[in-house]
Amino acid sequence: MEETSNSPLWRFSTMKVGGEATRLCQPGSAEELIELVEKLNNKQEPWYILGGGSNTLISSEGVDGTVIRMTQMTKLATPEPDVLIADAGARLPHLAKYAAGLGLSGLEFAVGIPGTVGGAVVMNAGAHGSCMANVVESVEVLNSESGKISTWSKDDLKFVYRNSAIDPAKDIVISARLRLQPGSQEQITAITQHNEEYRWRTQPLGWPNLGSTFKNPLPEKSAGLLLDQSGAKQFKEGNAAVSAIHANFVINLGGATTKEVVQLLKRMQETVQENHGLRLHPEWKTLGKFSENIAEIWNGE
Ligand SMILES: Cc1cc2nc3c(=O)[nH]c(=O)nc-3n(C[C@H](O)[C@H](O)[C@H](O)COP(=O)(O)OP(=O)(O)OC[C@H]3O[C@@H](n4cnc5c(N)ncnc54)[C@H](O)[C@@H]3O)c2cc1C
């Protein structure tokens, strides 16, 4: 297993922000993961799970403890013609294209979501009218307290908009079993490509970012539209700015710090509250030490 000390984490977040972790471990198998978590628990050392880092704001002040990055666990299997089993660290864009190549429909929505299977299950990631809840049949989860792996059914996972019952502080997704529909390979590939190209037109993919900053407060009220109507596209704090292409995207202009990002989020939240009377809740997770009062922004769910 790969293990490094005082490891800079900015490389592992799509925002390209993040200080050092005391230790970074990258298990390559469920066995290595189980052994690692047991060892850390026995020593009472804190640990945190990171997937693709595409929805996690990692503190510039770093992380006290071990960050367990799941991206080395990437195996895919097709035990039945319309079932895909993907390890937690497999990337959604790769998985969507793999499924399309097999003539399996259901993952076309996921091609532009740059996260891992584990992170996508936790977040119930979704786009283009679909989400993980529509394809996940069950998930293998390591309970870090018992050290046992169990199978969670779709009902156990309690998927809702951008959330699930998985608590990454104790439940670690090992793999997901996805039920897909056989279809025309040509058609599935065309929809997948269309969804991928749509991203390039509508999102600031040239700049480091973490996707949508806030959840949509109501199904018919997108956070992006509310922010745009409130003039947020002009907002900038140091090297963190609201994208001119999509008002719900925060971009790192180069060298942004979490202090700047947090200030920007606060302004975005306040402007929508003032202009529309609606409270926006961040979609992002946070990792590490924050000297700013981030609870002000993240609380009230
Ligand atoms: C350009 C861009 C576009 C995006 N578009 C979309 C979109 O259309 N729809 C959408 O829903 N999201 C989107 N996102 C956000 C993000 O890609 C998704 O939320 C994704 O599912 C996060 O996966 P990750 O592996 O990167 O998670 P991370 O950011 O690494 O982690 C997110 C949370 O999951 C936990 N976690 C990760 N892996 C595991 C595991 N194996 N077991 C237990 N817990 C785990 C972490 O501890 C953390 O709490 C976008 C992001 C970017 C940068």
Ligand as a Chemical Component Dictionary entry (heavy atoms), coordinates in Angstrom:
data_LIG
# 
_chem_comp.id                   LIG 
_chem_comp.type                 NON-POLYMER 
_chem_comp.pdbx_formal_charge   0 
_chem_comp.three_letter_code    LIG 
# 
loop_
_chem_comp_atom.comp_id 
_chem_comp_atom.atom_id 
_chem_comp_atom.alt_atom_id 
_chem_comp_atom.type_symbol 
_chem_comp_atom.charge 
_chem_comp_atom.model_Cartn_x 
_chem_comp_atom.model_Cartn_y 
_chem_comp_atom.model_Cartn_z 
_chem_comp_atom.pdbx_ordinal 
LIG C1  C1  C 0 -16.502 19.687 -12.858 1  
LIG C2  C2  C 0 -17.393 18.990 -11.862 2  
LIG C3  C3  C 0 -18.672 18.618 -12.238 3  
LIG C4  C4  C 0 -19.510 17.976 -11.313 4  
LIG N1  N1  N 0 -20.749 17.601 -11.706 5  
LIG C5  C5  C 0 -21.575 16.984 -10.851 6  
LIG C6  C6  C 0 -22.887 16.579 -11.253 7  
LIG O1  O1  O 0 -23.316 16.791 -12.376 8  
LIG N2  N2  N 0 -23.650 15.937 -10.351 9  
LIG C7  C7  C 0 -23.218 15.676 -9.092  10 
LIG O2  O2  O 0 -23.972 15.071 -8.312  11 
LIG N3  N3  N 0 -21.981 16.035 -8.675  12 
LIG C8  C8  C 0 -21.153 16.677 -9.521  13 
LIG N4  N4  N 0 -19.905 17.054 -9.117  14 
LIG C9  C9  C 0 -19.475 16.814 -7.730  15 
LIG C10 C10 C 0 -18.739 15.478 -7.492  16 
LIG O3  O3  O 0 -18.073 15.060 -8.668  17 
LIG C11 C11 C 0 -19.705 14.380 -7.021  18 
LIG O4  O4  O 0 -20.342 14.720 -5.806  19 
LIG C12 C12 C 0 -18.949 13.051 -6.808  20 
LIG O5  O5  O 0 -19.874 12.038 -6.575  21 
LIG C13 C13 C 0 -17.969 13.103 -5.642  22 
LIG O6  O6  O 0 -17.162 11.954 -5.709  23 
LIG P1  P1  P 0 -15.655 11.951 -5.136  24 
LIG O7  O7  O 0 -15.170 10.567 -5.227  25 
LIG O8  O8  O 0 -14.861 12.980 -5.804  26 
LIG O9  O9  O 0 -15.973 12.336 -3.634  27 
LIG P2  P2  P 0 -15.042 13.113 -2.591  28 
LIG O10 O10 O 0 -15.133 14.570 -2.862  29 
LIG O11 O11 O 0 -13.701 12.520 -2.524  30 
LIG O12 O12 O 0 -15.841 12.761 -1.253  31 
LIG C14 C14 C 0 -17.182 13.197 -1.074  32 
LIG C15 C15 C 0 -17.704 12.561 0.220   33 
LIG O13 O13 O 0 -17.788 11.153 0.045   34 
LIG C16 C16 C 0 -16.984 10.477 1.001   35 
LIG N5  N5  N 0 -16.431 9.297  0.333   36 
LIG C17 C17 C 0 -15.718 9.239  -0.812  37 
LIG N6  N6  N 0 -15.433 7.969  -1.111  38 
LIG C18 C18 C 0 -15.989 7.196  -0.144  39 
LIG C19 C19 C 0 -16.027 5.806  0.129   40 
LIG N7  N7  N 0 -15.441 4.908  -0.680  41 
LIG N8  N8  N 0 -16.669 5.380  1.238   42 
LIG C20 C20 C 0 -17.256 6.260  2.088   43 
LIG N9  N9  N 0 -17.238 7.582  1.887   44 
LIG C21 C21 C 0 -16.605 8.047  0.775   45 
LIG C22 C22 C 0 -15.953 11.484 1.462   46 
LIG O14 O14 O 0 -15.505 11.190 2.781   47 
LIG C23 C23 C 0 -16.761 12.775 1.414   48 
LIG O15 O15 O 0 -17.569 12.890 2.564   49 
LIG C24 C24 C 0 -19.041 17.699 -10.011 50 
LIG C25 C25 C 0 -17.741 18.075 -9.634  51 
LIG C26 C26 C 0 -16.926 18.714 -10.540 52 
LIG C27 C27 C 0 -15.539 19.097 -10.142 53 
# 
loop_
_chem_comp_bond.comp_id 
_chem_comp_bond.atom_id_1 
_chem_comp_bond.atom_id_2 
_chem_comp_bond.value_order 
_chem_comp_bond.pdbx_ordinal 
LIG C1  C2  SING 1  
LIG C2  C3  SING 2  
LIG C2  C26 DOUB 3  
LIG C3  C4  DOUB 4  
LIG C4  N1  SING 5  
LIG C4  C24 SING 6  
LIG N1  C5  DOUB 7  
LIG C5  C6  SING 8  
LIG C5  C8  SING 9  
LIG C6  O1  DOUB 10 
LIG C6  N2  SING 11 
LIG N2  C7  SING 12 
LIG C7  O2  DOUB 13 
LIG C7  N3  SING 14 
LIG N3  C8  DOUB 15 
LIG C8  N4  SING 16 
LIG N4  C9  SING 17 
LIG N4  C24 SING 18 
LIG C9  C10 SING 19 
LIG C10 O3  SING 20 
LIG C10 C11 SING 21 
LIG C11 O4  SING 22 
LIG C11 C12 SING 23 
LIG C12 O5  SING 24 
LIG C12 C13 SING 25 
LIG C13 O6  SING 26 
LIG O6  P1  SING 27 
LIG P1  O7  DOUB 28 
LIG P1  O8  SING 29 
LIG P1  O9  SING 30 
LIG O9  P2  SING 31 
LIG P2  O10 DOUB 32 
LIG P2  O11 SING 33 
LIG P2  O12 SING 34 
LIG O12 C14 SING 35 
LIG C14 C15 SING 36 
LIG C15 O13 SING 37 
LIG C15 C23 SING 38 
LIG O13 C16 SING 39 
LIG C16 N5  SING 40 
LIG C16 C22 SING 41 
LIG N5  C17 SING 42 
LIG N5  C21 SING 43 
LIG C17 N6  DOUB 44 
LIG N6  C18 SING 45 
LIG C18 C19 SING 46 
LIG C18 C21 DOUB 47 
LIG C19 N7  SING 48 
LIG C19 N8  DOUB 49 
LIG N8  C20 SING 50 
LIG C20 N9  DOUB 51 
LIG N9  C21 SING 52 
LIG C22 O14 SING 53 
LIG C22 C23 SING 54 
LIG C23 O15 SING 55 
LIG C24 C25 DOUB 56 
LIG C25 C26 SING 57 
LIG C26 C27 SING 58 
# 
